[in-house]
Amino acid sequence: MKETVLSGIRPTGNLHLGNYFGALRNFIKMQYEHQCFFFIADLHSLTTHPKPDDFHGNVRRVLAEYLAAGLDPEVATIFVQSDIPEVSELYVLLNMLAYKGELERTASFKEKVRKQEDNVNAGLLTYPVLMAADILIHRPTKVPVGKDQEQHLEMTRVLARRFNNLYGQEIFPEPTAFNFGSDLLKIPGLDGSGKMGKSEGNGIFLADDEKTIHKKVMRAVTGSGPTEPNSAMPESIQNIFTLLRVVSTPDTVQYFLDKYNDCSIRYGDLKKQLAEDIYKLTLPIRERIEAISADNDYLHRITKHGAEKARESAQATLKLVRGAVGIKRF
């Protein structure tokens, strides 16, 4: 029997290589092995007060990029969070079970308070509750999460258990983290430290054109070349080779390894090759992004069909929740 798996996508920036070779590659595989729900978390992004004229465009762009990269609306349920009003109702009900102290102790809330001290809104405080509503409304058994979201998943489990105990019914399963194990690659950024990310300014995006890719790669941190044969690589050069291994052929990688080990490597040539291979890899995806973004009818059909499937699941859950709470219509 297939497990139900759910994952959310915040419309806060373009997909980059780290996303593609990280979780997304596993999502693409996972959708054929499990019953999967993927949603664009537009309500979550309101905590940062995005401009209204940019808001829909961000949702549209992220949706087009994920579809172009391989999410299949024929097998997975793909929808926009705000199209499912049942999520907001469950969010209200779960807020009655969440306590101020435990929400204030979450690492994400503390971090946001530091970063946007002039905008500490209630949505930031109850962000884990909305995430719990997103998850529990479909009663999944697995949720793919990164390290930074593990505390939120634990809050989801706490709220599910608290609801079940309070109302004496096993409405919600306690979902566990979906572990990609060794299949999850960590793609480094171009600044020579850490992983590639949206906010760090060190990423190459799937929608970048050839000129942009070349410019970004040529700015990548390298430093001086090796002076002794077979010397250890500094981290910045290891990062370049990590990227090379995921986008280039094995013989290309070996060629530059040999050049490094005999001290004849020219980092300009290495980066030019890397930029060229990234462009070749991303070109088909970029072309699909452009085609999908321009097809209003297709995007409308995808989101409409996804919302219908997601609402069917959500309404079934909410019917049980309302019955357990004692909410009845006259």
BALO-443056 format. One record per residue: residue number from 1; residue in one letter; y, x, z of N, C-alpha, C, O in turn. Coordinates in steps of 0.05 Angstrom, whole numbers. Layout:
REM BALO-443056
     k   r     n.c2     n.c1     n.c3    ca.c2    ca.c1    ca.c3     c.c2     c.c1     c.c3     o.c2     o.c1     o.c3
   NUM   A        Y        X        Z        Y        X        Z        Y        X        Z        Y        X        Z
...
END
This chain:
REM BALO-443056
     k   r     n.c2     n.c1     n.c3    ca.c2    ca.c1    ca.c3     c.c2     c.c1     c.c3     o.c2     o.c1     o.c3
     1   M      -24       17        0        0        0        0       25       18        0       27       37       15
     2   K       44       11      -17       69       27      -20       87       22        5       90       -1       14
     3   E       98       44       15      118       42       36      145       34       25      151       41        2
     4   T      161       20       41      189       14       33      207       36       42      207       43       65
     5   V      223       47       23      240       69       28      269       61       20      273       49       -1
     6   L      288       69       36      316       62       31      334       86       33      330      103       51
     7   S      353       89       15      373      111       17      400      102        6      401       87      -14
     8   G      421      110       19      448      103       11      463      127       -1      457      150        5
     9   I      482      121      -19      497      141      -33      527      134      -30      536      113      -38
    10   R      542      152      -17      571      147      -13      586      154      -39      582      175      -50
    11   P      604      136      -48      619      141      -72      643      159      -67      666      151      -70
    12   T      638      184      -58      660      201      -50      664      226      -67      680      243      -61
    13   G      649      228      -89      652      251     -106      630      253     -126      609      239     -124
    14   N      634      270     -146      614      273     -168      588      286     -158      589      301     -138
    15   L      567      281     -172      541      294     -166      543      324     -174      554      330     -196
    16   H      533      341     -157      533      370     -164      504      380     -165      486      365     -160
    17   L      501      405     -173      474      416     -176      458      415     -150      434      412     -151
    18   G      472      418     -128      458      416     -102      445      389      -98      423      387      -88
    19   N      460      367     -105      448      340     -104      424      338     -122      403      327     -115
    20   Y      428      348     -147      408      344     -168      382      358     -161      360      346     -164
    21   F      383      383     -152      359      398     -146      349      393     -117      328      401     -109
    22   G      366      379     -101      358      372      -74      345      345      -73      324      341      -84
    23   A      359      326      -59      347      300      -54      342      284      -80      322      270      -82
    24   L      360      285      -99      358      268     -122      333      272     -138      320      253     -147
    25   R      325      297     -141      301      303     -156      277      290     -142      258      281     -155
    26   N      278      289     -116      256      276     -100      258      246     -102      238      232     -102
    27   F      283      235     -103      286      206     -106      273      197     -132      259      177     -133
    28   I      278      212     -153      267      205     -180      237      203     -179      225      185     -190
    29   K      224      222     -166      195      221     -163      187      199     -144      167      185     -150
    30   M      201      196     -122      194      177     -101      194      148     -111      178      132     -102
    31   Q      213      141     -130      216      114     -138      191      103     -152      187       79     -153
    32   Y      174      121     -163      150      112     -176      126      111     -157      104      102     -164
    33   E      130      121     -133      108      122     -113      112      102      -90       93       96      -76
    34   H      136       92      -86      142       74      -64      160       51      -73      171       52      -95
    35   Q      163       31      -56      183       10      -62      210       20      -52      214       22      -27
    36   C      228       27      -70      253       40      -62      277       23      -66      280        8      -86
    37   F      296       24      -47      322       12      -48      342       35      -48      343       51      -29
    38   F      359       37      -68      381       56      -69      407       41      -72      410       23      -89
    39   F      427       47      -55      452       32      -56      476       50      -55      475       71      -43
    40   I      498       41      -68      523       54      -67      538       44      -42      545       21      -40
    41   A      543       62      -23      554       54        4      584       52        3      598       68       16
    42   D      594       33      -12      624       31      -15      637       22       11      660       31       16
    43   L      625        5       27      637       -3       52      641       20       71      661       22       85
    44   H      621       38       72      623       62       89      647       79       82      660       90      100
    45   S      653       81       57      675       98       48      703       88       56      722      103       55
    46   L      704       63       65      730       51       73      741       63       98      765       60      105
    47   T      724       77      113      734       90      138      755      111      133      771      118      151
    48   T      756      121      108      776      142      101      800      130       86      817      145       77
    49   H      801      103       83      823       89       69      828      100       41      850      109       35
    50   P      808       98       23      812      107       -4      832       88      -18      835       65      -11
    51   K      845       99      -39      865       83      -53      851       61      -69      831       66      -82
    52   P      861       36      -68      848       14      -82      845       18     -112      824       10     -123
    53   D      864       32     -125      862       35     -153      840       56     -161      832       57     -184
    54   D      832       72     -142      810       92     -147      783       81     -138      762       91     -147
    55   F      783       61     -121      759       52     -107      736       44     -126      714       55     -125
    56   H      742       25     -144      721       15     -162      712       37     -181      688       39     -188
    57   G      731       53     -190      724       75     -208      705       95     -195      687      105     -209
    58   N      708      100     -169      690      118     -155      662      107     -154      642      121     -158
    59   V      660       81     -148      634       68     -147      621       69     -174      597       75     -177
    60   R      636       63     -195      626       62     -222      616       90     -230      595       92     -242
    61   R      631      111     -224      624      138     -232      598      146     -219      580      157     -232
    62   V      596      142     -193      572      150     -178      548      135     -188      526      147     -192
    63   L      551      109     -193      528       94     -204      519      104     -231      495      108     -235
    64   A      538      110     -249      531      120     -275      518      147     -273      499      153     -288
    65   E      527      164     -255      515      191     -252      486      190     -242      469      204     -252
    66   Y      481      173     -223      454      171     -212      435      159     -233      412      167     -235
    67   L      445      139     -248      428      128     -269      423      149     -291      400      152     -300
    68   A      443      164     -298      440      184     -319      421      207     -310      407      218     -326
    69   A      421      212     -284      405      234     -273      375      226     -270      358      243     -267
    70   G      370      200     -271      341      192     -271      333      169     -253      309      162     -254
    71   L      351      157     -237      343      133     -223      337      111     -243      353      106     -261
    72   D      315       97     -239      305       78     -258      308       49     -247      292       42     -230
    73   P      327       33     -257      330        6     -247      307      -13     -254      306      -35     -243
    74   E      289       -4     -271      265      -20     -277      244      -19     -255      228      -37     -252
    75   V      245        3     -239      225        6     -218      237        6     -190      224       -2     -171
    76   A      262       15     -187      275       16     -161      297       -5     -160      307      -14     -181
    77   T      303      -14     -136      325      -33     -132      351      -17     -127      353       -3     -107
    78   I      370      -19     -146      395       -4     -145      418      -24     -143      420      -41     -160
    79   F      434      -22     -122      455      -42     -118      479      -30     -104      478       -7      -94
    80   V      500      -46     -103      525      -38      -89      526      -52      -62      521      -76      -60
    81   Q      531      -37      -41      530      -47      -14      546      -72      -10      537      -91        3
    82   S      571      -73      -20      588      -96      -15      579     -121      -30      590     -143      -25
    83   D      559     -119      -48      548     -143      -61      528     -157      -44      518     -178      -51
    84   I      522     -146      -20      502     -158       -3      515     -167       23      516     -151       43
    85   P      526     -191       25      540     -200       49      523     -201       73      533     -201       96
    86   E      497     -203       70      479     -204       93      480     -179      109      476     -179      133
    87   V      487     -156       97      490     -131      111      513     -133      132      510     -124      154
    88   S      535     -146      123      558     -148      141      551     -167      165      560     -162      187
    89   E      536     -187      160      528     -205      182      510     -191      202      513     -194      226
    90   L      491     -176      192      473     -161      210      489     -140      225      483     -135      248
    91   Y      508     -128      212      526     -108      224      539     -120      249      541     -108      270
    92   V      550     -145      246      563     -158      269      542     -163      291      549     -157      315
    93   L      519     -172      285      499     -178      306      489     -153      320      485     -153      344
    94   L      486     -131      305      477     -106      317      499      -93      334      494      -80      354
    95   N      525      -98      327      547      -88      343      546      -99      371      555      -86      390
    96   M      535     -123      374      532     -135      401      512     -121      419      511     -124      443
    97   L      496     -104      406      475      -89      421      481      -60      423      467      -45      436
    98   A      503      -51      411      511      -23      412      533      -19      433      550      -35      435
    99   Y      531        4      447      550        8      469      570       31      463      563       51      450
   100   K      594       27      472      616       45      467      609       74      473      614       92      457
   101   G      597       79      496      590      106      505      571      120      486      576      143      479
   102   E      550      106      478      531      119      460      542      125      432      535      144      419
   103   L      560      107      423      573      111      397      593      135      398      595      150      379
   104   E      607      137      420      626      159      423      612      186      425      625      207      420
   105   R      587      186      433      573      211      436      561      222      410      551      244      409
   106   T      561      206      389      549      215      364      565      239      353      590      239      354
   107   A      551      258      342      564      282      331      583      276      308      604      288      306
   108   S      575      256      291      592      249      268      619      238      277      639      243      265
   109   F      619      221      298      644      210      308      662      231      320      686      232      314
   110   K      650      249      335      666      271      346      679      288      324      702      297      326
   111   E      663      293      303      673      310      281      696      296      267      716      308      260
   112   K      692      269      261      713      254      247      739      253      264      761      253      253
   113   V      736      250      290      760      250      308      776      276      305      800      275      305
   114   R      761      298      303      775      324      299      788      326      272      810      336      269
   115   K      775      315      251      784      319      224      806      299      217      824      306      201
   116   Q      805      275      227      825      254      220      836      241      245      833      216      248
   117   E      848      256      262      857      246      288      878      224      286      882      209      305
   118   D      891      222      262      911      201      259      899      176      247      913      156      241
   119   N      872      175      244      858      152      232      831      148      246      811      148      232
   120   V      831      145      272      807      141      287      803      111      289      810       99      310
   121   N      792       99      268      789       70      267      762       61      279      744       77      283
   122   A      760       35      283      735       24      295      712       28      276      689       30      285
   123   G      717       29      250      695       33      231      682       60      235      658       63      231
   124   L      698       81      242      687      107      248      668      106      272      647      118      273
   125   L      678       91      293      662       89      317      635       75      312      614       83      322
   126   T      636       54      296      612       37      292      598       44      266      581       29      256
   127   Y      605       67      254      592       76      229      562       76      232      548       67      213
   128   P      550       86      254      521       86      256      509       58      257      486       54      249
   129   V      525       38      266      515       11      267      514       -1      239      494      -15      232
   130   L      534        5      223      533       -5      195      510        9      180      497       -4      164
   131   M      506       34      186      483       48      173      457       34      182      439       31      166
   132   A      455       27      208      431       14      217      427      -13      204      405      -20      197
   133   A      449      -27      199      447      -53      185      438      -49      157      421      -64      147
   134   D      448      -29      143      440      -22      116      410      -18      115      396      -27       96
   135   I      400       -4      135      371        3      135      354      -21      143      335      -29      129
   136   L      361      -33      166      343      -53      178      343      -79      162      323      -94      164
   137   I      363      -84      146      364     -109      130      340     -111      111      332     -133      103
   138   H      329      -87      103      306      -87       85      281      -79       99      260      -77       86
   139   R      282      -75      125      259      -68      141      241      -46      129      217      -49      126
   140   P      254      -23      122      238       -1      110      223       14      132      229       12      156
   141   T      203       29      123      188       46      141      197       75      140      193       91      158
   142   K      211       83      117      220      110      113      249      111      103      257       93       88
   143   V      263      131      113      291      135      104      295      165       99      293      181      118
   144   P      302      173       74      308      201       69      335      208       82      355      196       74
   145   V      335      227      100      361      235      113      362      265      115      341      279      117
   146   G      386      275      114      391      304      119      394      308      149      394      289      165
   147   K      396      333      157      399      340      185      423      326      198      422      318      221
   148   D      445      323      182      469      312      193      467      282      198      484      270      212
   149   Q      446      269      188      442      240      191      419      233      210      414      210      214
   150   E      406      253      220      383      247      238      391      231      263      376      214      271
   151   Q      414      237      274      423      223      298      428      193      291      423      176      308
   152   H      439      188      267      444      160      259      417      145      255      415      122      263
   153   L      397      159      245      371      146      242      359      140      269      347      119      273
   154   E      363      158      288      353      153      315      368      129      327      355      113      342
   155   M      394      126      322      409      102      331      397       77      319      396       56      332
   156   T      390       78      293      377       56      280      351       48      294      346       24      299
   157   R      336       67      301      311       62      316      316       50      343      302       31      352
   158   V      337       60      357      344       49      383      352       20      380      344        3      396
   159   L      369       13      361      378      -14      357      356      -33      349      355      -56      357
   160   A      337      -23      332      314      -39      324      297      -46      349      289      -69      353
   161   R      292      -26      365      276      -29      389      290      -47      409      278      -65      422
   162   R      316      -44      412      332      -60      431      332      -89      422      329     -107      439
   163   F      335      -94      396      335     -122      386      308     -135      391      306     -157      401
   164   N      287     -120      384      259     -131      387      253     -138      416      242     -158      422
   165   N      262     -120      434      256     -124      463      273     -147      474      263     -163      490
   166   L      298     -149      466      316     -169      477      307     -197      469      307     -216      485
   167   Y      298     -200      443      291     -226      433      261     -231      433      252     -253      424
   168   G      246     -212      442      217     -216      445      202     -220      419      181     -233      418
   169   Q      212     -209      397      199     -212      371      200     -185      357      220     -170      359
   170   E      178     -178      343      178     -153      327      189     -158      299      175     -159      280
   171   I      215     -161      298      229     -166      273      231     -140      257      225     -139      233
   172   F      240     -119      270      246      -94      256      226      -72      262      219      -67      285
   173   P      216      -59      241      201      -34      245      220      -12      253      244      -14      248
   174   E      210        9      266      227       32      272      223       53      251      203       68      252
   175   P      241       55      232      237       73      209      238      102      217      251      110      236
   176   T      223      118      203      222      147      208      234      162      183      237      150      162
   177   A      240      187      188      253      203      167      232      209      145      209      216      151
   178   F      241      207      120      224      214       98      227      245       94      249      254       88
   179   N      206      259       97      207      288       97      198      299       70      175      295       62
   180   F      217      312       55      211      323       29      196      350       32      185      360       12
   181   G      196      361       56      182      386       60      192      408       43      216      412       39
   182   S      173      424       32      180      447       16      192      440      -11      202      458      -25
   183   D      191      415      -19      202      407      -45      232      406      -45      244      405      -67
   184   L      245      407      -22      274      404      -21      287      432      -23      284      448       -5
   185   L      301      437      -45      314      462      -49      342      462      -37      356      442      -38
   186   K      350      485      -27      378      488      -17      393      504      -39      387      528      -43
   187   I      411      491      -52      426      504      -73      452      515      -62      468      500      -50
   188   P      457      542      -64      481      554      -53      506      547      -68      505      541      -92
   189   G      529      549      -54      555      546      -67      563      571      -82      550      592      -79
   190   L      585      569      -97      594      592     -112      613      610      -97      622      631     -107
   191   D      618      603      -72      637      619      -56      622      641      -40      635      656      -24
   192   G      596      644      -44      581      665      -31      571      659       -3      559      676       10
   193   S      575      634        6      565      627       33      559      597       33      572      581       20
   194   G      539      590       49      532      562       53      520      549       29      515      561        9
   195   K      516      522       32      504      507        9      526      494       -7      549      491        2
   196   M      519      486      -31      537      473      -49      544      446      -37      526      431      -29
   197   G      570      438      -38      578      413      -26      603      402      -40      618      416      -53
   198   K      607      376      -36      630      362      -48      656      372      -36      676      377      -50
   199   S      657      373       -9      682      379        5      689      408        6      711      416       12
   200   E      669      426        1      674      455        4      688      467      -21      697      490      -19
   201   G      689      452      -43      701      463      -67      686      485      -80      697      502      -94
   202   N      659      486      -75      643      508      -86      621      498     -104      600      511     -107
   203   G      625      475     -116      603      462     -131      608      461     -161      630      463     -171
   204   I      585      459     -175      586      453     -204      575      425     -208      552      419     -200
   205   F      591      408     -220      583      380     -222      569      374     -248      574      387     -269
   206   L      552      354     -248      537      347     -272      556      337     -294      548      339     -318
   207   A      579      327     -287      598      317     -307      617      339     -317      633      333     -335
   208   D      615      363     -307      633      385     -315      628      392     -345      605      393     -353
   209   D      649      398     -360      646      406     -387      641      437     -389      641      450     -368
   210   E      635      447     -412      628      475     -416      650      494     -405      644      513     -392
   211   K      675      488     -412      697      505     -404      699      506     -373      704      527     -362
   212   T      696      483     -361      699      481     -331      676      497     -318      680      511     -299
   213   I      652      493     -328      629      508     -317      633      538     -319      628      552     -300
   214   H      641      547     -342      645      575     -347      667      586     -327      663      607     -316
   215   K      688      572     -324      710      580     -307      701      582     -278      707      602     -264
   216   K      686      562     -269      676      562     -241      656      585     -236      658      599     -216
   217   V      638      589     -254      617      610     -250      630      637     -251      622      655     -235
   218   M      649      642     -269      661      668     -271      677      675     -246      682      699     -241
   219   R      685      655     -230      699      660     -205      681      664     -182      689      671     -160
   220   A      655      661     -186      635      664     -164      637      691     -152      641      712     -165
   221   V      633      692     -125      635      717     -110      611      735     -117      588      726     -117
   222   T      617      760     -124      595      779     -129      599      806     -114      581      815     -101
   223   G      623      818     -116      627      844     -103      619      867     -122      615      863     -146
   224   S      617      890     -110      610      914     -125      580      915     -131      564      903     -116
   225   G      572      929     -152      544      930     -159      528      950     -142      540      964     -126
   226   P      502      950     -146      485      968     -130      488      997     -138      493     1003     -162
   227   T      486     1015     -119      489     1044     -125      462     1058     -121      460     1081     -129
   228   E      443     1045     -109      416     1057     -105      395     1039     -117      397     1014     -114
   229   P      375     1049     -132      354     1033     -144      340     1016     -122      335     1025     -100
   230   N      333      992     -130      317      974     -113      330      969      -86      316      965      -66
   231   S      356      969      -85      370      964      -59      370      934      -53      367      918      -71
   232   A      374      928      -27      375      900      -19      400      886      -31      421      898      -34
   233   M      396      861      -37      418      845      -49      436      834      -27      425      824       -7
   234   P      462      835      -30      480      821      -12      476      791      -16      466      782      -37
   235   E      484      775        4      479      746        3      492      733      -22      481      715      -34
   236   S      516      742      -29      530      730      -52      514      734      -78      514      716      -95
   237   I      501      757      -81      484      761     -105      458      746     -104      448      736     -124
   238   Q      447      744      -80      423      727      -76      429      698      -85      412      685      -97
   239   N      453      689      -78      461      662      -86      462      658     -116      452      638     -127
   240   I      473      678     -130      474      677     -159      445      676     -171      440      660     -189
   241   F      427      692     -160      400      692     -170      385      667     -163      368      658     -178
   242   T      392      654     -140      380      629     -133      387      608     -154      370      593     -163
   243   L      412      607     -162      421      589     -183      407      595     -209      399      577     -224
   244   L      405      621     -216      393      629     -241      364      620     -242      355      611     -263
   245   R      350      622     -220      321      614     -220      317      585     -226      296      577     -237
   246   V      336      567     -218      332      539     -222      342      529     -249      335      507     -257
   247   V      358      545     -263      368      535     -289      359      552     -313      361      544     -336
   248   S      348      576     -308      342      595     -330      312      599     -332      296      591     -315
   249   T      304      611     -354      275      617     -359      267      641     -341      283      658     -334
   250   P      241      643     -335      232      665     -318      237      693     -330      243      712     -316
   251   D      236      695     -357      241      721     -369      271      729     -366      277      752     -365
   252   T      289      709     -367      317      714     -363      322      725     -334      336      744     -330
   253   V      309      711     -315      312      720     -287      302      748     -284      315      765     -271
   254   Q      278      754     -295      266      780     -292      284      802     -305      286      824     -295
   255   Y      296      795     -328      313      814     -342      336      823     -324      341      847     -321
   256   F      349      804     -311      372      812     -293      363      824     -267      377      840     -255
   257   L      339      817     -258      328      831     -234      323      860     -240      329      878     -224
   258   D      311      865     -264      307      893     -272      333      908     -274      335      931     -265
   259   K      353      896     -285      379      908     -288      391      914     -261      404      935     -257
   260   Y      387      896     -242      397      900     -214      383      924     -202      395      942     -190
   261   N      356      924     -204      340      944     -191      344      973     -202      341      992     -188
   262   D      352      975     -228      358     1001     -239      388     1008     -239      396     1027     -252
   263   C      403      991     -226      432      995     -222      449      993     -248      471     1003     -249
   264   S      437      981     -269      452      978     -294      464      950     -298      474      944     -319
   265   I      461      933     -278      470      905     -281      500      904     -283      515      919     -270
   266   R      509      886     -300      538      879     -303      541      850     -295      531      832     -308
   267   Y      555      846     -273      557      819     -262      570      799     -281      565      776     -280
   268   G      588      810     -297      601      792     -317      580      780     -336      581      757     -343
   269   D      561      797     -345      540      787     -363      522      768     -348      514      747     -360
   270   L      516      774     -323      499      756     -307      511      728     -305      498      708     -308
   271   K      537      728     -299      551      702     -295      554      687     -321      553      662     -321
   272   K      559      701     -343      560      688     -369      534      674     -376      534      652     -386
   273   Q      512      688     -370      485      677     -376      481      652     -358      470      632     -367
   274   L      488      654     -333      485      632     -314      501      608     -323      491      585     -323
   275   A      526      612     -331      543      590     -341      531      577     -365      530      552     -368
   276   E      521      593     -384      509      583     -408      484      566     -402      480      544     -414
   277   D      467      575     -384      443      560     -378      448      535     -362      434      515     -365
   278   I      469      535     -344      476      511     -330      486      490     -350      480      467     -348
   279   Y      502      499     -369      513      481     -390      490      468     -406      490      444     -410
   280   K      470      484     -414      447      474     -429      432      453     -413      423      433     -423
   281   L      429      458     -387      414      440     -369      429      414     -365      417      392     -366
   282   T      455      415     -361      470      391     -354      480      375     -378      488      352     -375
   283   L      480      387     -402      491      373     -425      478      346     -430      493      326     -434
   284   P      451      344     -431      439      317     -435      447      297     -414      451      273     -420
   285   I      449      306     -389      457      288     -367      486      279     -371      492      256     -368
   286   R      503      298     -377      532      292     -381      535      272     -404      551      253     -402
   287   E      520      275     -426      521      256     -448      512      228     -440      524      208     -448
   288   R      492      227     -423      483      201     -413      503      188     -394      508      164     -395
   289   I      516      205     -378      537      195     -360      559      182     -376      569      160     -369
   290   E      568      195     -397      589      185     -414      581      159     -427      597      140     -429
   291   A      557      158     -437      547      133     -451      545      110     -431      553       88     -437
   292   I      533      115     -407      530       94     -388      557       85     -377      561       61     -374
   293   S      575      103     -372      601       96     -362      616       78     -381      632       61     -372
   294   A      611       81     -407      626       66     -427      613       38     -432      624       22     -447
   295   D      589       34     -421      574        9     -426      578      -11     -403      561      -11     -385
   296   N      599      -26     -404      605      -46     -383      582      -66     -379      575      -73     -357
   297   D      571      -75     -401      550      -96     -400      526      -85     -386      513      -99     -370
   298   Y      518      -60     -392      495      -48     -379      499      -45     -349      481      -53     -333
   299   L      522      -35     -341      528      -32     -312      528      -58     -298      519      -61     -275
   300   H      539      -79     -311      539     -105     -300      511     -116     -296      505     -127     -275
   301   R      494     -112     -316      466     -122     -313      451     -108     -291      437     -120     -276
   302   I      455      -81     -289      441      -66     -269      449      -75     -241      432      -80     -224
   303   T      475      -77     -236      485      -84     -209      478     -113     -202      472     -119     -179
   304   K      479     -131     -222      473     -159     -217      443     -162     -210      436     -176     -191
   305   H      426     -149     -226      398     -151     -221      391     -138     -194      374     -148     -179
   306   G      403     -114     -189      398     -101     -164      407     -117     -140      393     -118     -120
   307   A      430     -130     -142      440     -147     -120      422     -171     -115      417     -179      -92
   308   E      411     -182     -137      393     -205     -134      368     -197     -119      359     -212     -101
   309   K      357     -175     -126      332     -165     -113      338     -158      -84      322     -164      -65
   310   A      361     -144      -79      367     -135      -52      374     -159      -34      366     -160      -11
   311   R      388     -179      -45      394     -203      -29      370     -219      -22      368     -231       -1
   312   E      350     -220      -40      325     -234      -34      312     -221      -10      303     -235        8
   313   S      311     -195       -9      300     -180       14      317     -185       39      307     -190       60
   314   A      344     -182       36      362     -185       58      361     -213       71      362     -216       95
   315   Q      360     -233       53      360     -261       63      335     -267       79      336     -282       99
   316   A      313     -256       70      288     -260       85      289     -248      113      280     -260      132
   317   T      301     -224      115      305     -211      141      324     -227      158      319     -232      182
   318   L      346     -235      147      367     -249      163      357     -276      173      366     -285      194
   319   K      340     -289      158      328     -314      167      313     -309      193      314     -325      211
   320   L      297     -288      194      282     -281      218      301     -274      241      296     -282      264
   321   V      322     -259      234      341     -250      255      355     -274      267      358     -276      291
   322   R      365     -291      250      379     -315      260      361     -332      277      369     -342      298
   323   G      336     -335      269      317     -350      284      312     -338      312      310     -352      332
   324   A      310     -311      313      305     -298      338      329     -300      357      326     -304      381
   325   V      353     -298      346      378     -300      362      383     -328      371      395     -332      392
   326   G      374     -348      355      379     -376      362      401     -388      346      411     -409      353
   327   I      410     -375      325      431     -386      308      418     -406      288      400     -399      273
   328   K      428     -430      289      418     -452      272      441     -466      259      463     -469      270
   329   R      436     -476      235      455     -492      221      452     -522      229      430     -531      233
   330   F      475     -536      231      474     -564      238      467     -580      213      465     -605      214
END
